[in-house]
Amino acid sequence: MWTITFLIILTIVIGLGAYFLFIWSVKSGQYDDIEGPKHRMMDDED
């Protein structure tokens, strides 16, 4: 029984760690599009 409890707690800790790493990466700008403006200026907006 302690094994299941340990695995559930371990899964929750790893999940929270991944969640906080994702939030940190979004806030630090890891997903910003640096190529977009370069290509957007070449588009014709007729």
MDAnalysis code that builds the backbone (N, CA, C; Angstrom):
import MDAnalysis as mda
import numpy as np

u = mda.Universe.empty(138, n_residues=46, atom_resindex=np.repeat(np.arange(46), 3), trajectory=True)
u.add_TopologyAttr("name", ["N", "CA", "C"] * 46)
u.add_TopologyAttr("resid", np.arange(1, 47))
u.add_TopologyAttr("resname", ["MET", "TRP", "THR", "ILE", "THR", "PHE", "LEU", "ILE", "ILE", "LEU", "THR", "ILE", "VAL", "ILE", "GLY", "LEU", "GLY", "ALA", "TYR", "PHE", "LEU", "PHE", "ILE", "TRP", "SER", "VAL", "LYS", "SER", "GLY", "GLN", "TYR", "ASP", "ASP", "ILE", "GLU", "GLY", "PRO", "LYS", "HIS", "ARG", "MET", "MET", "ASP", "ASP", "GLU", "ASP"])
u.atoms.positions = np.array([
    [0.821, -1.197, 0.000],
    [0.000, 0.000, 0.000],
    [0.869, 1.266, 0.000],
    [1.993, 1.215, 0.686],
    [2.843, 2.398, 0.738],
    [3.446, 2.699, -0.628],
    [3.587, 1.662, -1.465],
    [4.149, 1.862, -2.799],
    [3.220, 2.712, -3.656],
    [1.930, 2.423, -3.600],
    [0.959, 3.198, -4.376],
    [0.920, 4.634, -3.889],
    [0.936, 4.830, -2.592],
    [0.945, 6.180, -2.024],
    [2.205, 6.932, -2.447],
    [3.341, 6.275, -2.400],
    [4.601, 6.889, -2.814],
    [4.558, 7.276, -4.285],
    [4.037, 6.385, -5.132],
    [3.976, 6.675, -6.562],
    [3.004, 7.808, -6.871],
    [1.906, 7.886, -6.157],
    [0.953, 8.984, -6.362],
    [1.593, 10.312, -5.969],
    [2.261, 10.333, -4.833],
    [2.930, 11.566, -4.388],
    [4.047, 11.939, -5.354],
    [4.820, 10.966, -5.815],
    [5.894, 11.225, -6.760],
    [5.343, 11.782, -8.074],
    [4.234, 11.235, -8.544],
    [3.612, 11.720, -9.768],
    [3.124, 13.154, -9.617],
    [2.542, 13.467, -8.483],
    [2.067, 14.831, -8.238],
    [3.243, 15.803, -8.186],
    [4.327, 15.417, -7.532],
    [5.505, 16.293, -7.430],
    [6.120, 16.519, -8.809],
    [6.262, 15.473, -9.598],
    [6.830, 15.617, -10.941],
    [5.909, 16.451, -11.827],
    [4.605, 16.239, -11.719],
    [3.647, 17.026, -12.498],
    [3.686, 18.497, -12.142],
    [3.750, 18.803, -10.852],
    [3.838, 20.205, -10.432],
    [5.153, 20.831, -10.890],
    [6.220, 20.062, -10.833],
    [7.505, 20.568, -11.316],
    [7.453, 20.904, -12.796],
    [6.863, 20.020, -13.590],
    [6.736, 20.274, -15.023],
    [5.843, 21.480, -15.281],
    [4.779, 21.614, -14.513],
    [3.867, 22.756, -14.665],
    [4.600, 24.069, -14.372],
    [5.347, 24.113, -13.283],
    [6.059, 25.337, -12.924],
    [7.180, 25.649, -13.913],
    [7.825, 24.631, -14.445],
    [8.833, 24.871, -15.476],
    [8.191, 25.441, -16.742],
    [7.017, 24.949, -17.086],
    [6.314, 25.476, -18.252],
    [5.912, 26.931, -18.034],
    [5.368, 27.253, -16.872],
    [4.979, 28.632, -16.565],
    [6.205, 29.541, -16.604],
    [7.320, 29.086, -16.037],
    [8.555, 29.871, -16.071],
    [9.021, 30.113, -17.498],
    [8.954, 29.097, -18.344],
    [9.430, 29.259, -19.720],
    [8.540, 30.210, -20.510],
    [7.242, 30.202, -20.257],
    [6.342, 31.146, -20.939],
    [6.634, 32.569, -20.480],
    [6.804, 32.758, -19.182],
    [7.058, 34.101, -18.659],
    [8.432, 34.645, -19.058],
    [9.397, 33.771, -19.288],
    [10.724, 34.244, -19.657],
    [10.871, 34.444, -21.161],
    [9.829, 34.166, -21.934],
    [9.856, 34.457, -23.359],
    [10.418, 33.356, -24.231],
    [10.434, 32.134, -23.757],
    [10.999, 31.034, -24.532],
    [10.171, 30.720, -25.781],
    [8.896, 31.084, -25.783],
    [8.013, 30.765, -26.899],
    [7.721, 31.972, -27.783],
    [8.475, 33.043, -27.631],
    [8.284, 34.212, -28.480],
    [8.712, 33.890, -29.905],
    [7.988, 34.454, -30.849],
    [8.267, 34.209, -32.263],
    [9.247, 35.265, -32.753],
    [10.505, 34.868, -32.938],
    [11.500, 35.834, -33.400],
    [11.596, 35.857, -34.921],
    [11.079, 34.846, -35.590],
    [11.127, 34.791, -37.051],
    [9.906, 35.452, -37.687],
    [8.834, 35.611, -36.941],
    [7.571, 36.116, -37.491],
    [7.656, 37.494, -38.115],
    [8.190, 38.496, -37.417],
    [8.244, 39.837, -38.002],
    [9.057, 39.901, -39.289],
    [10.094, 39.090, -39.380],
    [10.922, 39.076, -40.581],
    [10.106, 38.614, -41.793],
    [9.261, 37.614, -41.601],
    [8.456, 37.094, -42.706],
    [7.192, 37.923, -42.923],
    [6.697, 38.533, -41.866],
    [5.461, 39.301, -41.971],
    [5.638, 40.548, -42.828],
    [6.826, 41.147, -42.824],
    [7.036, 42.359, -43.610],
    [7.100, 42.041, -45.100],
    [7.300, 40.780, -45.446],
    [7.354, 40.394, -46.863],
    [5.973, 40.076, -47.428],
    [4.968, 39.934, -46.559],
    [3.615, 39.586, -47.011],
    [2.962, 40.781, -47.678],
    [2.201, 40.487, -48.721],
    [1.433, 41.521, -49.401],
    [0.052, 41.598, -48.778],
    [-0.338, 42.750, -48.308],
    [-1.632, 42.910, -47.659],
    [-2.607, 43.660, -48.539],
    [-2.827, 43.137, -49.719],
    [-3.772, 43.789, -50.649],
    [-5.196, 43.440, -50.349],
])
